[in-house]
Amino acid sequence: MNKQGGYKQTEIGRLPKEWEVVRLEEIFDIQVGGDIYKLNFSKQKNERYKFPIYSNSLENNGLYGYADTYQYPENCITVTGRGTLGRATPRFEKFNAIIRLLVLIPKANINIMFASEYINTRIGFRIEKTSIPQLTAPKLAKYKIPLPPLPEQKKIAEILSTVDEAIEKVDESIAKTERLKKGLMQELLTKGIGHKEFKDTEIGRIPKEWEVVRLESLINEVKNGFASGKRDENGIVQIRMNNVTTDGLLILDSYLKVPVPDNVNDWILEDGDFLFNNTNSYDLVGKSTIFKGVPFPCTFSNHFTRIRFRNNLVLPEIILYHFLILWEKGYFKSVAIRHVGQSAVHTKYLLKLKLPLPPLPEQKKIAEILSTVDKRLVLLRNKKEKMERIKKGLMNDLLTGKRRVKV
């Protein structure tokens, strides 16, 4: 890549003088996806297709079926007209599309990867004023994009695809590590390390040396946080629902400060404090984390319950891994009381929980093994974030001609 001279001012910004500005309708035939219910289904057919539903992703949100024919040819682009508006995905094989998708069929010699990347990063759609926000084909047709010479389009797409492939490999490593963690949690928290003798209990088969205990017998203190609708830049940090992930991580890249409450020491968090998300949406209620390693004072909102365990009996990490399994299995949803827009898990359901408890030395070994996997997950996710920032910078420069490529 190199920088070149020769730029011009256009209606969409400063571009290299060799580049054109075109409306999408000049280079694409834009159609609305078909209605899947009107397609001719035939289970005798061996051709399998997927209907992208909401996220415009064949891999993650598809509806499988069988059809006699494909509606659209290869080398097209689909753009979401509802939901996440304007998300573009290149299609390299024949496909079918539902009515929520707009289909861009090239009628000029254009690289669909280049066009997709530009649509994803640069188009600012004006949403239709209807009950359901949507992007229409006429609006999309009039949008203007830059058009470099075809060899330059291909080179830009090739560079960005290389970064995408690297990100995809990191995603695969993350998914593999997450599967490893789930398998290890299930194995270590029920069978332990190196046991040969087991016993049957009211919660299942566990090592003979382990006990079955109620959670309340392991607790020193339980306390709910405080509500605050006010903000104060000179106040104190309050941990809220968005600071905790579904896999038990405490994320403080961004946080809110609230006015310092009376008796603030009652809500100051200490290393090792366990936080249970008692109120959230139905799908997210029950997230949990452990507070540690934070260099500034923190409190917690009323959407959390703080639990301090008896450290001579149990490690908070062991309870966290048990809660992650329970959350994954939907236990907290099953005991939650549903309200309008949110659900709540009462403390009494936590206190009555029965869990298998290894001796403290074995707890430490289990926690060490699982924390090693957690550290790898953090490293992989940080790597992905860094690569996504790199791609964002490249897209900003390459798709606008700020940085030129050698063809």
Buried (B, 14 or more C-beta within 10 A) or exposed (E): EEEEEEBEEEEEEEBBEBBBBBEBBBBBEBBBBBEBEEBEEEEEBEEEBBBBBBBBBBEEBBEEBBBEEBBBEEBBBBBBBBBEBBBBBBBEEBBBBBBBBBBBBBEEEBBBBBBBBBBBBBBEBEEBEEEEEBBBBEBBBEBBBBBBEBEBBBBBBEBBEEBBEBBEEBEEBBEEBBEEBBEBBEEBBBBBEEBEEBEEEEEEEBBEEBEBBEBEEBBEEBBBBBEBEEEEEEBBBBBBBEBBEBBBBBEEEEBBBBEBBEEBEEBEBEEBBBBBBBBBEEEBBBBBBBBEEBEEEBBBBBBBBBBBBEEEBBBBBBBBBBBBBBBBEEBBBEBBEEEEEBBBBEBEBBBEBEBBBBEEEBBBBBBEBBEEBBEBBEEBBEBBEEBEEEBEEBBEBBBBBBBBBEE
